[in-house]
Amino acid sequence: MSKQPKATFRKRSIKSGTIRVIEVGALFSVIIHPEAYTRITQLADGQSMRFQEETRRTWDVQRAGTTLRFKGYNIGVVTVELGDLA
C-alpha cells in the first residue's frame, strides 16, 4: 500500500475572514471557510461535526486531543494538528 502524501496548508483572506485549505498532494483538498473553522476550533476532545464545503464535498471532522481527522465520503482521510490550521 502506498503512503499518503504529506498534507500542506494554505490560507487566503476573504471579506468574512480566512479560508484555510488542507492539500493532500494531487489527491484531494479540504476547503475550510471561516464559519466551519470556528466550529472546528470549538470541538472538545472526542467530539465530531460535519460540514459541506463550496465544492459540495461533505467532511466529517473528529477531534482527539489536538489532532483533527477529516474524512470525506469517497474522497479520502487526512489527519492534521489543530495548530497547523491556526
JOTAHU-V126178 format. One record per backbone hydrogen bond with DSSP energy under -0.5 kcal/mol. CO is the residue of the C=O (numbers start at 0). NH is the residue of the N-H. If there is no record, write none. Layout:
co;nh
CO;NH
CO;NH
This chain:
co;nh
5;24
7;22
9;20
11;18
13;16
16;13
18;11
19;31
20;9
20;22
21;29
22;7
22;24
23;26
23;27
27;23
28;30
29;21
29;31
30;32
31;19
32;36
33;37
34;38
35;39
36;40
37;41
39;42
43;46
46;62
48;60
50;58
52;55
56;52
57;72
58;50
59;70
60;48
61;68
62;45
63;66
65;81
66;63
67;69
67;79
68;61
68;70
69;77
70;59
71;74
71;75
75;71
77;69
79;67
80;83
80;84
81;84
81;85
82;85
